[in-house]
Amino acid sequence: MADAVRVRSVVGAAVVRDGRVLTARRTRPATAAGRWEFPGGKVEDSESPEAALVREIREELGCSVVVERWLGGTVAIGATHELTVAVVRIVEGEPVPHEHDAVRWLGADELDTVDWLDPDRPFLPEVRGILA
């Protein structure tokens, strides 16, 4: 019998401020370069999803956030990862991309103007509702 594949948690941040959400453009891997996502990353074994998201945003954007609530659902990223997204609020600093090549603040009517990574797309209707 084959070993069960362990599904790793990935967390994304819908950073919301003044009726807009922050999105970040990937530089790697090559298949994702130039596409947009909710910033975040993998949850380490010793972390809660909230702690992982706070850490990832500090590393990727250089600012501190607090998790306000999790959006509904999860989305598979291949067979080995699963994405959840939280609405977060910046409590210190301004986002500066360290691992992405650009960030943009988008209003509800602008969410379709960027090429989102496929796992992020299912969260857009709920984000649009929050921004509206």
N, CA, C and O atoms as a GROMACS GRO file, in nm:
protein
  528
    1MET      N    1   0.084  -0.118   0.000
    1MET     CA    2   0.000   0.000   0.000
    1MET      C    3   0.088   0.124   0.000
    1MET      O    4   0.185   0.131   0.076
    2ALA      N    5   0.058   0.220  -0.083
    2ALA     CA    6   0.137   0.342  -0.094
    2ALA      C    7   0.117   0.430   0.028
    2ALA      O    8   0.010   0.431   0.089
    3ASP      N    9   0.221   0.505   0.063
    3ASP     CA   10   0.210   0.599   0.174
    3ASP      C   11   0.114   0.711   0.136
    3ASP      O   12   0.112   0.755   0.021
    4ALA      N   13   0.034   0.756   0.232
    4ALA     CA   14  -0.058   0.867   0.208
    4ALA      C   15   0.023   0.995   0.189
    4ALA      O   16   0.123   1.018   0.256
    5VAL      N   17  -0.022   1.077   0.096
    5VAL     CA   18   0.044   1.205   0.071
    5VAL      C   19  -0.001   1.303   0.178
    5VAL      O   20  -0.121   1.319   0.203
    6ARG      N   21   0.095   1.366   0.241
    6ARG     CA   22   0.064   1.466   0.343
    6ARG      C   23   0.032   1.598   0.273
    6ARG      O   24   0.113   1.649   0.196
    7VAL      N   25  -0.084   1.652   0.301
    7VAL     CA   26  -0.124   1.780   0.243
    7VAL      C   27  -0.078   1.891   0.336
    7VAL      O   28  -0.115   1.895   0.454
    8ARG      N   29   0.004   1.982   0.283
    8ARG     CA   30   0.058   2.094   0.360
    8ARG      C   31  -0.032   2.215   0.346
    8ARG      O   32  -0.088   2.240   0.240
    9SER      N   33  -0.045   2.288   0.454
    9SER     CA   34  -0.126   2.410   0.455
    9SER      C   35  -0.047   2.529   0.402
    9SER      O   36   0.069   2.549   0.438
   10VAL      N   37  -0.112   2.606   0.318
   10VAL     CA   38  -0.059   2.732   0.267
   10VAL      C   39  -0.161   2.840   0.303
   10VAL      O   40  -0.282   2.819   0.288
   11VAL      N   41  -0.113   2.954   0.351
   11VAL     CA   42  -0.202   3.062   0.391
   11VAL      C   43  -0.176   3.185   0.306
   11VAL      O   44  -0.062   3.217   0.273
   12GLY      N   45  -0.284   3.253   0.271
   12GLY     CA   46  -0.275   3.377   0.194
   12GLY      C   47  -0.343   3.488   0.270
   12GLY      O   48  -0.433   3.464   0.351
   13ALA      N   49  -0.300   3.611   0.245
   13ALA     CA   50  -0.352   3.729   0.314
   13ALA      C   51  -0.426   3.820   0.217
   13ALA      O   52  -0.368   3.869   0.120
   14ALA      N   53  -0.553   3.841   0.246
   14ALA     CA   54  -0.628   3.947   0.177
   14ALA      C   55  -0.612   4.070   0.266
   14ALA      O   56  -0.692   4.093   0.356
   15VAL      N   57  -0.507   4.149   0.239
   15VAL     CA   58  -0.477   4.268   0.318
   15VAL      C   59  -0.574   4.377   0.271
   15VAL      O   60  -0.563   4.426   0.159
   16VAL      N   61  -0.667   4.413   0.358
   16VAL     CA   62  -0.772   4.508   0.321
   16VAL      C   63  -0.748   4.641   0.392
   16VAL      O   64  -0.723   4.646   0.513
   17ARG      N   65  -0.758   4.750   0.314
   17ARG     CA   66  -0.746   4.885   0.370
   17ARG      C   67  -0.819   4.982   0.278
   17ARG      O   68  -0.798   4.982   0.157
   18ASP      N   69  -0.903   5.065   0.337
   18ASP     CA   70  -0.972   5.171   0.264
   18ASP      C   71  -1.045   5.121   0.141
   18ASP      O   72  -1.040   5.184   0.035
   19GLY      N   73  -1.113   5.007   0.153
   19GLY     CA   74  -1.192   4.954   0.043
   19GLY      C   75  -1.111   4.894  -0.071
   19GLY      O   76  -1.161   4.878  -0.182
   20ARG      N   77  -0.986   4.860  -0.042
   20ARG     CA   78  -0.898   4.801  -0.143
   20ARG      C   79  -0.827   4.680  -0.083
   20ARG      O   80  -0.812   4.670   0.039
   21VAL      N   81  -0.782   4.589  -0.170
   21VAL     CA   82  -0.707   4.472  -0.125
   21VAL      C   83  -0.571   4.471  -0.193
   21VAL      O   84  -0.558   4.510  -0.309
   22LEU      N   85  -0.470   4.427  -0.118
   22LEU     CA   86  -0.334   4.422  -0.170
   22LEU      C   87  -0.312   4.291  -0.245
   22LEU      O   88  -0.351   4.184  -0.197
   23THR      N   89  -0.251   4.299  -0.360
   23THR     CA   90  -0.211   4.181  -0.435
   23THR      C   91  -0.063   4.195  -0.471
   23THR      O   92  -0.011   4.305  -0.483
   24ALA      N   93   0.003   4.081  -0.487
   24ALA     CA   94   0.147   4.080  -0.511
   24ALA      C   95   0.178   3.996  -0.634
   24ALA      O   96   0.116   3.891  -0.657
   25ARG      N   97   0.274   4.043  -0.715
   25ARG     CA   98   0.310   3.972  -0.838
   25ARG      C   99   0.431   3.882  -0.815
   25ARG      O  100   0.536   3.926  -0.767
   26ARG      N  101   0.414   3.754  -0.851
   26ARG     CA  102   0.517   3.652  -0.832
   26ARG      C  103   0.633   3.670  -0.930
   26ARG      O  104   0.616   3.720  -1.041
   27THR      N  105   0.750   3.628  -0.886
   27THR     CA  106   0.867   3.626  -0.974
   27THR      C  107   0.913   3.483  -1.001
   27THR      O  108   0.989   3.460  -1.095
   28ARG      N  109   0.868   3.387  -0.919
   28ARG     CA  110   0.905   3.248  -0.936
   28ARG      C  111   0.797   3.160  -0.875
   28ARG      O  112   0.719   3.209  -0.794
   29PRO      N  113   0.791   3.036  -0.911
   29PRO     CA  114   0.865   2.969  -1.018
   29PRO      C  115   0.824   3.023  -1.154
   29PRO      O  116   0.732   3.104  -1.164
   30ALA      N  117   0.891   2.979  -1.256
   30ALA     CA  118   0.866   3.032  -1.390
   30ALA      C  119   0.720   3.020  -1.431
   30ALA      O  120   0.668   3.107  -1.502
   31THR      N  121   0.653   2.914  -1.389
   31THR     CA  122   0.513   2.896  -1.427
   31THR      C  123   0.420   2.997  -1.361
   31THR      O  124   0.308   3.018  -1.408
   32ALA      N  125   0.465   3.060  -1.252
   32ALA     CA  126   0.383   3.158  -1.180
   32ALA      C  127   0.433   3.302  -1.200
   32ALA      O  128   0.362   3.396  -1.165
   33ALA      N  129   0.551   3.319  -1.254
   33ALA     CA  130   0.609   3.453  -1.268
   33ALA      C  131   0.518   3.544  -1.349
   33ALA      O  132   0.466   3.506  -1.453
   34GLY      N  133   0.500   3.664  -1.297
   34GLY     CA  134   0.417   3.764  -1.364
   34GLY      C  135   0.269   3.756  -1.328
   34GLY      O  136   0.191   3.842  -1.369
   35ARG      N  137   0.231   3.654  -1.251
   35ARG     CA  138   0.091   3.641  -1.210
   35ARG      C  139   0.075   3.691  -1.067
   35ARG      O  140   0.172   3.702  -0.992
   36TRP      N  141  -0.048   3.722  -1.031
   36TRP     CA  142  -0.077   3.789  -0.904
   36TRP      C  143  -0.139   3.692  -0.804
   36TRP      O  144  -0.205   3.596  -0.841
   37GLU      N  145  -0.116   3.721  -0.675
   37GLU     CA  146  -0.164   3.635  -0.568
   37GLU      C  147  -0.191   3.717  -0.442
   37GLU      O  148  -0.150   3.833  -0.431
   38PHE      N  149  -0.260   3.653  -0.349
   38PHE     CA  150  -0.266   3.703  -0.213
   38PHE      C  151  -0.134   3.660  -0.149
   38PHE      O  152  -0.104   3.540  -0.149
   39PRO      N  153  -0.054   3.753  -0.095
   39PRO     CA  154   0.075   3.713  -0.038
   39PRO      C  155   0.057   3.618   0.079
   39PRO      O  156  -0.047   3.617   0.145
   40GLY      N  157   0.158   3.537   0.104
   40GLY     CA  158   0.154   3.441   0.214
   40GLY      C  159   0.252   3.329   0.188
   40GLY      O  160   0.350   3.347   0.115
   41GLY      N  161   0.226   3.213   0.247
   41GLY     CA  162   0.318   3.102   0.227
   41GLY      C  163   0.281   2.981   0.310
   41GLY      O  164   0.170   2.971   0.362
   42LYS      N  165   0.375   2.890   0.320
   42LYS     CA  166   0.351   2.760   0.385
   42LYS      C  167   0.352   2.773   0.536
   42LYS      O  168   0.428   2.850   0.595
   43VAL      N  169   0.264   2.695   0.598
   43VAL     CA  170   0.259   2.684   0.743
   43VAL      C  171   0.363   2.581   0.786
   43VAL      O  172   0.362   2.467   0.739
   44GLU      N  173   0.452   2.620   0.875
   44GLU     CA  174   0.553   2.528   0.927
   44GLU      C  175   0.488   2.435   1.030
   44GLU      O  176   0.383   2.466   1.085
   45ASP      N  177   0.553   2.320   1.054
   45ASP     CA  178   0.498   2.220   1.145
   45ASP      C  179   0.467   2.276   1.284
   45ASP      O  180   0.370   2.235   1.346
   46SER      N  181   0.548   2.369   1.331
   46SER     CA  182   0.532   2.420   1.468
   46SER      C  183   0.442   2.543   1.477
   46SER      O  184   0.431   2.602   1.584
   47GLU      N  185   0.378   2.583   1.367
   47GLU     CA  186   0.302   2.707   1.364
   47GLU      C  187   0.152   2.686   1.351
   47GLU      O  188   0.106   2.585   1.297
   48SER      N  189   0.079   2.783   1.402
   48SER     CA  190  -0.063   2.791   1.372
   48SER      C  191  -0.076   2.864   1.238
   48SER      O  192   0.016   2.934   1.197
   49PRO      N  193  -0.188   2.849   1.168
   49PRO     CA  194  -0.206   2.924   1.044
   49PRO      C  195  -0.194   3.076   1.065
   49PRO      O  196  -0.136   3.145   0.981
   50GLU      N  197  -0.246   3.127   1.175
   50GLU     CA  198  -0.238   3.271   1.204
   50GLU      C  199  -0.094   3.315   1.219
   50GLU      O  200  -0.053   3.416   1.162
   51ALA      N  201  -0.016   3.240   1.297
   51ALA     CA  202   0.125   3.275   1.318
   51ALA      C  203   0.202   3.268   1.187
   51ALA      O  204   0.287   3.353   1.160
   52ALA      N  205   0.174   3.167   1.106
   52ALA     CA  206   0.242   3.154   0.977
   52ALA      C  207   0.212   3.274   0.888
   52ALA      O  208   0.301   3.325   0.821
   53LEU      N  209   0.087   3.318   0.886
   53LEU     CA  210   0.050   3.430   0.799
   53LEU      C  211   0.117   3.559   0.846
   53LEU      O  212   0.167   3.636   0.764
   54VAL      N  213   0.119   3.583   0.976
   54VAL     CA  214   0.187   3.701   1.030
   54VAL      C  215   0.336   3.697   0.993
   54VAL      O  216   0.392   3.798   0.951
   55ARG      N  217   0.399   3.580   1.009
   55ARG     CA  218   0.541   3.565   0.974
   55ARG      C  219   0.565   3.588   0.826
   55ARG      O  220   0.655   3.663   0.788
   56GLU      N  221   0.485   3.524   0.742
   56GLU     CA  222   0.503   3.536   0.597
   56GLU      C  223   0.488   3.680   0.550
   56GLU      O  224   0.566   3.726   0.465
   57ILE      N  225   0.392   3.752   0.602
   57ILE     CA  226   0.372   3.892   0.560
   57ILE      C  227   0.488   3.978   0.607
   57ILE      O  228   0.531   4.069   0.536
   58ARG      N  229   0.538   3.952   0.725
   58ARG     CA  230   0.657   4.025   0.774
   58ARG      C  231   0.774   3.998   0.678
   58ARG      O  232   0.845   4.092   0.641
   59GLU      N  233   0.797   3.872   0.639
   59GLU     CA  234   0.908   3.837   0.551
   59GLU      C  235   0.889   3.892   0.410
   59GLU      O  236   0.983   3.945   0.351
   60GLU      N  237   0.768   3.879   0.356
   60GLU     CA  238   0.744   3.914   0.216
   60GLU      C  239   0.721   4.063   0.194
   60GLU      O  240   0.758   4.117   0.089
   61LEU      N  241   0.660   4.130   0.293
   61LEU     CA  242   0.619   4.269   0.273
   61LEU      C  243   0.674   4.366   0.377
   61LEU      O  244   0.658   4.487   0.363
   62GLY      N  245   0.739   4.314   0.482
   62GLY     CA  246   0.802   4.399   0.581
   62GLY      C  247   0.705   4.477   0.669
   62GLY      O  248   0.741   4.582   0.721
   63CYS      N  249   0.585   4.427   0.687
   63CYS     CA  250   0.490   4.495   0.775
   63CYS      C  251   0.423   4.393   0.866
   63CYS      O  252   0.428   4.273   0.842
   64SER      N  253   0.361   4.445   0.972
   64SER     CA  254   0.293   4.359   1.069
   64SER      C  255   0.143   4.363   1.044
   64SER      O  256   0.086   4.468   1.016
   65VAL      N  257   0.080   4.246   1.053
   65VAL     CA  258  -0.064   4.235   1.032
   65VAL      C  259  -0.128   4.158   1.146
   65VAL      O  260  -0.061   4.086   1.220
   66VAL      N  261  -0.259   4.175   1.158
   66VAL     CA  262  -0.339   4.091   1.246
   66VAL      C  263  -0.446   4.025   1.160
   66VAL      O  264  -0.501   4.085   1.068
   67VAL      N  265  -0.474   3.899   1.193
   67VAL     CA  266  -0.577   3.825   1.121
   67VAL      C  267  -0.712   3.864   1.179
   67VAL      O  268  -0.734   3.853   1.299
   68GLU      N  269  -0.803   3.910   1.092
   68GLU     CA  270  -0.937   3.948   1.136
   68GLU      C  271  -1.036   3.833   1.122
   68GLU      O  272  -1.117   3.810   1.212
   69ARG      N  273  -1.028   3.760   1.011
   69ARG     CA  274  -1.114   3.642   0.994
   69ARG      C  275  -1.067   3.565   0.872
   69ARG      O  276  -1.000   3.618   0.784
   70TRP      N  277  -1.105   3.436   0.868
   70TRP     CA  278  -1.071   3.349   0.755
   70TRP      C  279  -1.186   3.349   0.656
   70TRP      O  280  -1.302   3.345   0.694
   71LEU      N  281  -1.152   3.353   0.528
   71LEU     CA  282  -1.252   3.341   0.424
   71LEU      C  283  -1.300   3.196   0.417
   71LEU      O  284  -1.233   3.106   0.467
   72GLY      N  285  -1.414   3.175   0.357
   72GLY     CA  286  -1.470   3.041   0.348
   72GLY      C  287  -1.395   2.952   0.250
   72GLY      O  288  -1.348   2.998   0.146
   73GLY      N  289  -1.383   2.827   0.285
   73GLY     CA  290  -1.330   2.727   0.194
   73GLY      C  291  -1.179   2.717   0.190
   73GLY      O  292  -1.106   2.798   0.248
   74THR      N  293  -1.136   2.614   0.120
   74THR     CA  294  -0.994   2.589   0.092
   74THR      C  295  -0.984   2.548  -0.055
   74THR      O  296  -1.081   2.501  -0.114
   75VAL      N  297  -0.867   2.567  -0.111
   75VAL     CA  298  -0.844   2.533  -0.251
   75VAL      C  299  -0.718   2.447  -0.261
   75VAL      O  300  -0.615   2.482  -0.205
   76ALA      N  301  -0.728   2.337  -0.331
   76ALA     CA  302  -0.612   2.250  -0.351
   76ALA      C  303  -0.511   2.319  -0.443
   76ALA      O  304  -0.548   2.382  -0.542
   77ILE      N  305  -0.385   2.304  -0.408
   77ILE     CA  306  -0.274   2.347  -0.494
   77ILE      C  307  -0.202   2.218  -0.529
   77ILE      O  308  -0.115   2.172  -0.454
   78GLY      N  309  -0.236   2.161  -0.642
   78GLY     CA  310  -0.183   2.032  -0.678
   78GLY      C  311  -0.233   1.926  -0.580
   78GLY      O  312  -0.341   1.940  -0.523
   79ALA      N  313  -0.154   1.822  -0.560
   79ALA     CA  314  -0.194   1.713  -0.471
   79ALA      C  315  -0.132   1.724  -0.333
   79ALA      O  316  -0.162   1.644  -0.245
   80THR      N  317  -0.044   1.825  -0.313
   80THR     CA  318   0.033   1.828  -0.190
   80THR      C  319   0.009   1.950  -0.101
   80THR      O  320   0.057   1.954   0.013
   81HIS      N  321  -0.065   2.050  -0.150
   81HIS     CA  322  -0.085   2.171  -0.072
   81HIS      C  323  -0.231   2.215  -0.078
   81HIS      O  324  -0.304   2.181  -0.172
   82GLU      N  325  -0.272   2.292   0.022
   82GLU     CA  326  -0.409   2.341   0.030
   82GLU      C  327  -0.405   2.486   0.080
   82GLU      O  328  -0.344   2.515   0.183
   83LEU      N  329  -0.472   2.576   0.007
   83LEU     CA  330  -0.470   2.720   0.037
   83LEU      C  331  -0.594   2.763   0.113
   83LEU      O  332  -0.707   2.729   0.077
   84THR      N  333  -0.571   2.840   0.220
   84THR     CA  334  -0.677   2.914   0.288
   84THR      C  335  -0.635   3.060   0.290
   84THR      O  336  -0.515   3.091   0.291
   85VAL      N  337  -0.732   3.150   0.290
   85VAL     CA  338  -0.703   3.293   0.284
   85VAL      C  339  -0.775   3.363   0.399
   85VAL      O  340  -0.890   3.332   0.430
   86ALA      N  341  -0.705   3.457   0.461
   86ALA     CA  342  -0.761   3.535   0.571
   86ALA      C  343  -0.765   3.682   0.534
   86ALA      O  344  -0.680   3.731   0.460
   87VAL      N  345  -0.863   3.751   0.587
   87VAL     CA  346  -0.866   3.897   0.580
   87VAL      C  347  -0.776   3.946   0.692
   87VAL      O  348  -0.793   3.908   0.808
   88VAL      N  349  -0.680   4.029   0.658
   88VAL     CA  350  -0.587   4.082   0.758
   88VAL      C  351  -0.582   4.234   0.748
   88VAL      O  352  -0.618   4.294   0.647
   89ARG      N  353  -0.537   4.293   0.858
   89ARG     CA  354  -0.524   4.439   0.867
   89ARG      C  355  -0.380   4.472   0.905
   89ARG      O  356  -0.322   4.407   0.993
   90ILE      N  357  -0.323   4.571   0.840
   90ILE     CA  358  -0.187   4.616   0.872
   90ILE      C  359  -0.193   4.695   1.003
   90ILE      O  360  -0.276   4.784   1.019
   91VAL      N  361  -0.103   4.660   1.096
   91VAL     CA  362  -0.095   4.732   1.222
   91VAL      C  363   0.036   4.808   1.237
   91VAL      O  364   0.049   4.894   1.325
   92GLU      N  365   0.133   4.778   1.151
   92GLU     CA  366   0.260   4.850   1.155
   92GLU      C  367   0.330   4.839   1.021
   92GLU      O  368   0.338   4.731   0.964
   93GLY      N  369   0.381   4.952   0.972
   93GLY     CA  370   0.458   4.954   0.849
   93GLY      C  371   0.373   4.966   0.724
   93GLY      O  372   0.250   4.966   0.730
   94GLU      N  373   0.442   4.976   0.613
   94GLU     CA  374   0.379   4.982   0.481
   94GLU      C  375   0.434   4.868   0.397
   94GLU      O  376   0.554   4.838   0.405
   95PRO      N  377   0.350   4.803   0.317
   95PRO     CA  378   0.398   4.689   0.239
   95PRO      C  379   0.499   4.729   0.132
   95PRO      O  380   0.473   4.815   0.048
   96VAL      N  381   0.614   4.663   0.137
   96VAL     CA  382   0.720   4.679   0.037
   96VAL      C  383   0.757   4.538  -0.008
   96VAL      O  384   0.792   4.454   0.075
   97PRO      N  385   0.748   4.510  -0.138
   97PRO     CA  386   0.774   4.373  -0.182
   97PRO      C  387   0.921   4.334  -0.167
   97PRO      O  388   1.011   4.402  -0.216
   98HIS      N  389   0.943   4.221  -0.097
   98HIS     CA  390   1.078   4.166  -0.081
   98HIS      C  391   1.094   4.039  -0.165
   98HIS      O  392   1.204   4.010  -0.212
   99GLU      N  393   0.986   3.964  -0.183
   99GLU     CA  394   0.991   3.839  -0.260
   99GLU      C  395   0.910   3.847  -0.389
   99GLU      O  396   0.913   3.754  -0.470
  100HIS      N  397   0.838   3.954  -0.408
  100HIS     CA  398   0.759   3.979  -0.529
  100HIS      C  399   0.823   4.097  -0.602
  100HIS      O  400   0.905   4.168  -0.544
  101ASP      N  401   0.787   4.118  -0.728
  101ASP     CA  402   0.845   4.233  -0.797
  101ASP      C  403   0.752   4.353  -0.800
  101ASP      O  404   0.792   4.461  -0.845
  102ALA      N  405   0.628   4.337  -0.752
  102ALA     CA  406   0.535   4.450  -0.747
  102ALA      C  407   0.419   4.416  -0.656
  102ALA      O  408   0.385   4.299  -0.637
  103VAL      N  409   0.358   4.519  -0.599
  103VAL     CA  410   0.232   4.506  -0.527
  103VAL      C  411   0.137   4.611  -0.580
  103VAL      O  412   0.179   4.716  -0.628
  104ARG      N  413   0.008   4.581  -0.571
  104ARG     CA  414  -0.095   4.676  -0.615
  104ARG      C  415  -0.214   4.668  -0.520
  104ARG      O  416  -0.248   4.561  -0.471
  105TRP      N  417  -0.275   4.783  -0.493
  105TRP     CA  418  -0.401   4.790  -0.419
  105TRP      C  419  -0.513   4.793  -0.522
  105TRP      O  420  -0.513   4.877  -0.611
  106LEU      N  421  -0.608   4.700  -0.510
  106LEU     CA  422  -0.718   4.690  -0.605
  106LEU      C  423  -0.851   4.708  -0.535
  106LEU      O  424  -0.874   4.654  -0.427
  107GLY      N  425  -0.940   4.785  -0.599
  107GLY     CA  426  -1.076   4.796  -0.552
  107GLY      C  427  -1.159   4.681  -0.607
  107GLY      O  428  -1.112   4.604  -0.691
  108ALA      N  429  -1.283   4.669  -0.559
  108ALA     CA  430  -1.371   4.560  -0.602
  108ALA      C  431  -1.385   4.555  -0.754
  108ALA      O  432  -1.392   4.447  -0.812
  109ASP      N  433  -1.391   4.672  -0.819
  109ASP     CA  434  -1.411   4.678  -0.964
  109ASP      C  435  -1.281   4.655  -1.042
  109ASP      O  436  -1.284   4.652  -1.165
  110GLU      N  437  -1.169   4.638  -0.972
  110GLU     CA  438  -1.040   4.618  -1.038
  110GLU      C  439  -0.985   4.476  -1.023
  110GLU      O  440  -0.880   4.445  -1.078
  111LEU      N  441  -1.055   4.391  -0.950
  111LEU     CA  442  -1.002   4.257  -0.923
  111LEU      C  443  -0.978   4.176  -1.049
  111LEU      O  444  -0.890   4.090  -1.050
  112ASP      N  445  -1.053   4.202  -1.153
  112ASP     CA  446  -1.037   4.126  -1.278
  112ASP      C  447  -0.934   4.187  -1.372
  112ASP      O  448  -0.920   4.142  -1.486
  113THR      N  449  -0.860   4.289  -1.326
  113THR     CA  450  -0.763   4.355  -1.413
  113THR      C  451  -0.623   4.294  -1.403
  113THR      O  452  -0.533   4.335  -1.476
  114VAL      N  453  -0.605   4.196  -1.315
  114VAL     CA  454  -0.475   4.129  -1.304
  114VAL      C  455  -0.494   3.980  -1.331
  114VAL      O  456  -0.604   3.927  -1.318
  115ASP      N  457  -0.385   3.914  -1.368
  115ASP     CA  458  -0.386   3.770  -1.397
  115ASP      C  459  -0.355   3.694  -1.268
  115ASP      O  460  -0.239   3.672  -1.235
  116TRP      N  461  -0.460   3.656  -1.195
  116TRP     CA  462  -0.447   3.586  -1.068
  116TRP      C  463  -0.398   3.443  -1.088
  116TRP      O  464  -0.429   3.379  -1.189
  117LEU      N  465  -0.323   3.394  -0.991
  117LEU     CA  466  -0.292   3.251  -0.987
  117LEU      C  467  -0.422   3.175  -0.964
  117LEU      O  468  -0.509   3.222  -0.891
  118ASP      N  469  -0.435   3.059  -1.025
  118ASP     CA  470  -0.559   2.983  -1.019
  118ASP      C  471  -0.608   2.953  -0.877
  118ASP      O  472  -0.728   2.964  -0.852
  119PRO      N  473  -0.521   2.915  -0.782
  119PRO     CA  474  -0.573   2.885  -0.648
  119PRO      C  475  -0.635   3.006  -0.576
  119PRO      O  476  -0.719   2.989  -0.488
  120ASP      N  477  -0.595   3.127  -0.614
  120ASP     CA  478  -0.648   3.248  -0.549
  120ASP      C  479  -0.786   3.287  -0.603
  120ASP      O  480  -0.864   3.350  -0.532
  121ARG      N  481  -0.814   3.250  -0.726
  121ARG     CA  482  -0.938   3.293  -0.793
  121ARG      C  483  -1.067   3.259  -0.718
  121ARG      O  484  -1.157   3.343  -0.713
  122PRO      N  485  -1.082   3.140  -0.658
  122PRO     CA  486  -1.207   3.109  -0.589
  122PRO      C  487  -1.239   3.203  -0.472
  122PRO      O  488  -1.354   3.211  -0.429
  123PHE      N  489  -1.140   3.273  -0.420
  123PHE     CA  490  -1.162   3.364  -0.308
  123PHE      C  491  -1.207   3.503  -0.353
  123PHE      O  492  -1.251   3.583  -0.270
  124LEU      N  493  -1.196   3.533  -0.482
  124LEU     CA  494  -1.226   3.667  -0.531
  124LEU      C  495  -1.371   3.710  -0.508
  124LEU      O  496  -1.393   3.826  -0.471
  125PRO      N  497  -1.472   3.625  -0.528
  125PRO     CA  498  -1.609   3.672  -0.502
  125PRO      C  499  -1.630   3.718  -0.358
  125PRO      O  500  -1.696   3.819  -0.334
  126GLU      N  501  -1.576   3.645  -0.262
  126GLU     CA  502  -1.592   3.685  -0.122
  126GLU      C  503  -1.516   3.813  -0.094
  126GLU      O  504  -1.565   3.901  -0.022
  127VAL      N  505  -1.396   3.826  -0.149
  127VAL     CA  506  -1.317   3.950  -0.132
  127VAL      C  507  -1.392   4.067  -0.195
  127VAL      O  508  -1.399   4.176  -0.137
  128ARG      N  509  -1.446   4.045  -0.314
  128ARG     CA  510  -1.523   4.152  -0.380
  128ARG      C  511  -1.638   4.200  -0.290
  128ARG      O  512  -1.662   4.320  -0.279
  129GLY      N  513  -1.706   4.106  -0.227
  129GLY     CA  514  -1.814   4.142  -0.137
  129GLY      C  515  -1.767   4.222  -0.017
  129GLY      O  516  -1.837   4.313   0.029
  130ILE      N  517  -1.651   4.189   0.035
  130ILE     CA  518  -1.594   4.262   0.150
  130ILE      C  519  -1.558   4.405   0.108
  130ILE      O  520  -1.578   4.498   0.186
  131LEU      N  521  -1.506   4.421  -0.013
  131LEU     CA  522  -1.463   4.553  -0.060
  131LEU      C  523  -1.579   4.643  -0.101
  131LEU      O  524  -1.569   4.765  -0.096
  132ALA      N  525  -1.690   4.581  -0.141
  132ALA     CA  526  -1.802   4.659  -0.194
  132ALA      C  527  -1.871   4.740  -0.085
  132ALA      O  528  -1.967   4.811  -0.113
   0.00000   0.00000   0.00000
